[in-house]
Amino acid sequence: MSVINIRNGTPVGNAHLCQRCTWGHFITGYRESDQMVICMRSEPNFTVPFVVYECTEFNDKHKPSWDQMTKLAIEVAPSRVSNKTRGFQVQTVATTAAGADLDEEGDGDIA
């Protein structure tokens, strides 16, 4: 059986977008059907009679504001990266194991 993709179909689920919005005001009773949602963003405020899927004025109340993020931010100073690797040294003059300098041919014979 193949999978069928439907574009712009009805979204699955009934999570109310206004529950995460700063402008949403919820009044909930004891039953699941006893719930009233008021949008505080518009003037005058109005009751939302259905579950909201997408809203142009949505503002997530769980997301920190810019001021809160700057208060929590840690300032990191840039550190200088050295060209030298710790534990290793760059040798400019080539020497043999005995410590004698190599001549121009590089065969190690000292003349």
N, C-alpha and C positions, 0 to 999 in steps of 0.2 A: 504494500500500500504506500502511496506517495504522500508527501506532505504538501498541503495546499496553503499558500501564502495569500492573505487578503489584505490589501492596502486600504487604509482609512476605514477600518472596520470598527465595530463597537469595542471599547476597551473592556478588559476583563477585570473584575474586582470592584469593590465599593468603598475604598479608603477615601475619606473626605479630605480634600486638599486644604480646606479651611482649618483643620485641626493643627496643622503645622504653620499656619500663617499668623503673623502678629496682629492682623486686622480682624481675625475671626473671633467671634464671641459665642461660646457654646453653653447651652442650658440643657442638661440631661436629666431625665426622670429615672424612675425605677425600671421601667420597661425599655426594651431596645427601640421601640417606636416612639418613646417620649424623648424626643430630641429636637431642639430648636437652634438654628444657626443664624446669627446676625452678622452681616458684613459691616464693619465700622469704617471702612475706607470711603464709602460713598456718602454723599450728603443729599438727602437724609438717609440715615442708616436703614437698611431693609433686611427682611428675613429671606434667607435662601431656601426655597422649597424643594431643592433636589441636591444630590451629591455632586459636588464640583470636581471635575476632572482636570481642567486647566483654567488659569486666571491670569489676566494681564497685569494685575496689581499685586500679585503674590509676593510676599516678603517672608522668607523662612525665619521663624523665631529662634530656631536652634543654631543658626549660623551666626558667628560673632560679628560685631560691627568692626569698622576700621579702627576706631579708638580702642576697642578691647584687644584687637590683634596687635596694635603697636605697644600696648602696655605689657602684653605677654611675650613680645619678641625679645630674643637674645641677640645682642650686637656681637658680631664676630669680626675681629680685626684681621685683616689679611696678613698672613705670615710670609716671610721671605724664604723662598726655596733656594737652597744652596746648590751649586753645580757639583760639589763634592759629595760623594757617597760615603757615609760613615763606615769606617773599617777598611776602606780601600784608598790607596794613594796612586796618583798618576805619576809614572816614572818617565822622565823626558830623555834620559840617556840609557841606551840599551847596554846591558852587561851580561856576561855569561855567568854560569853557576859559580865559577871560581872567582868572579869579581873583576876579571880583566875586561877592558873596553874592546869592542869589536872594531876592526879596521873597515876601510871602505868596501871591500869585497864581502864582508860579513862572514868569513870562514873561521874567524877566531884566532888565526895565527898572528903572533906579534912579531913584527919584523924590525 
